[in-house]
Amino acid sequence: MARPIAQAAREMLTGQILPFWSRLRDDEFGGFYGYMDYELQLDPKAEKGCILNSRILWFFSEAAALLKDEQAARQADHAFRFLMDHCVDRINGGIYWSLHYDGTPADTTKHTYNQAFAIYALSAYYRLTGNEQALALANELFRIIETRCTDDEGYLEAFTVDWKPESNEKLSENGVMADKTMNTLLHVFEGYAGLYQASPSSPVEQALRRILKIYAEKIYDPKLRRQTVFFDAHYNSLLDLHSYGHDIESSWLIDWGCGLLGDEQLSRSIGAINSVLADEILHTAYRDHSVCNEAENGKVDTTRVWWVQAEAILGFVNAWKKEPQRTEYRDAAADIWHYIETVMVDKRPGSEWFWSVDAEGNPHHKPIVEPWKCPYHNGRMCMELIRRNPDVQV
């Protein structure tokens, strides 16, 4: 029997995603365990990525606030203590890249991407609890990014522990070494938007407007109807790559963040770009009930990745709200939801979602938990669907 997608999302959030990630809590060393392999074997001594733990803090904070869930709030408290006690470099400032299982520094790289996710998480925790330490650290990390991680043209990315520039392997892929990336800029915007939502201020607003200008003038390519992904220091493209997941994620996430500023003219101009991104993904990447991964030099990678499907649902729901007459967006969201339930969700007891599957739906033997595999995308999908309660039946 068909049911509202918001109801289905609530069931998935409370019945699977929240319980799974709650079981990963490390009560001995703090934070949450950093690795579970495809065979569902947990490695309690694996490195703990600071991005993973920031995203977990964000997830439990948002879930606790939305669902009025005391257990989720306690998990958020646990994640917050770990971030404050272990992820912060008290000497040089900023957030480390990763920690050993016992909370001591492992990879001390300082990456702008990592600072941004900590801002996002701390802002959500502040909104949940009113904890002034969380807001103070979020503002400190904002100042660090703005003073140490920018140049005249945009946002720099990779640094040593004491903030000397270094090569950007961590956010570069597909055989290029990028000075600047669309991905990092998107998530700096997201972190700043979360901070602005929690505590509006003129400096954060100015930074958000600056990023939107870079997005519109440097990242978005109107001829190709997509974002460019990897750049040199001057925003010259390094690769012909269409990242389907990032485009559909940007289409709704940037609409949301831009809307916080209350500038109707800006929202219209940026929203027009985001509408093009969503339309292009619908017609280019959506096939066989799901969204493909990416296309490099015109060659499509048909892998279906967990986070791409989650973001596609939100992107299509958002696009349908903007253009209600385009019911193909609504239908695509419902279609992908069925795909997630039947293909992406791992039915084995004690698991969550597969990382990825092939075009026929066969799961790849990739970890269920690792530094990038987290409850941020699928958890956020569920929470946004609950909040938005779109008239979509699944």
C-alpha positions, 0 to 999 in steps of 0.5 A: 500500500502506498504511503507518504514519502515523509512517513516512509522516511520517518520509518527508515530514520527511526527504524534503521539509520538511528539505531545503526549509528547509535550502536557504533558509539565507543564508550571506552575511547569516545566518539564513534567507531571508524570502520566496519567492513562489507562483512559487517566486521567492526574494527574498534581500533580503526582510525576515526575520521574527524569528518565522520565524527563531525557528520555524526555530531551533526546527524544526532543533533538534527535528529534530536531536534526534529524528533524530540528524541532524548536518546539522539540528544545523548548521542549528540552530547557524546559526539560533541565531547569527543570533538572538543576533547580530541579533534581540535588542535589546541596549539595551532587551531583548527580540526585534525583530519583523523585520529587514532582509535584512542583519540590521539592525532593520526593525520594532522592535515588541516583541510578547509573541508574538514573545518567546514563540516565541524562548523556545520556540526557545531552549529546544529549542536548549538541550535539543539542545546544552546551550548555557547562552547559549540558556537564559540568554536564554530565562530573560531573555525569560521575566522580560521577559514576566512583568514588562513584558507582564502586568497583573492579569488576563493578558498584554498584547501590543504594545509599542514598542521601549522597551516602551511599550504600542501598538496590537495590529495584528499579532495583531488580525484580522477588523476588530477591534483586540484588547488580548488574544488567545487566540492570543498566550496559547496561544503564551506557554503553549507557550513557557513549556512548552518552557522548563519542559521544558528547565529546570523551575523554580518561577516557570515552573510558577507562570506555566503554572498562571496561564495554564491558569486564564485558559484555563479561566475566560476563553478557553474558552466552555463554552456554545459549546464553543470558545475565544473569540479576541479580547478587550478588556483585561478579556477581554470578547469582541470578535467571534463567531469560531470559529477551527477551527485554533486550537481543534484545535491547543490541544486537543493542545498544552495537553494536552502542556504541562499534562502536563509539570507532573505534576498529574493532577487539573489534567490531568484538568480541562484535558484535559476542556476539550481533549476538548470542543474536539476533538469540536467540530472533528470535528463542526463543521469537518471535512468533505470530508477536511479542516478548514475555516479558521474561522467568523465570525458563523456563516458558515464560511470553507471555505478549507483552510489548511496549518497547520490541516490539520497541527494537525488531524492531531495534535489528532485523534490526541491525542483518539483516544489519550484515547478509543480507542473513538472510532475516528472520530478515528483515521480523520479523522487518516488521511483528512486525511493523504491530503488533505495528500499529494494537495492541500496538498503542492506537487508542483512541484520546489523547493517545499514546501506550499501556503499554502492552497487553496479548497474544491475544492482549487485553490491560492491564489497565496500565498507559499510562504515569508513571515514566517508561513509556516514549518516549525513546524506541518507539521514539528512534525506530522511529528515528533510523529507519529514520537514518538507512533507511533500505530497509524494506517495511511495 
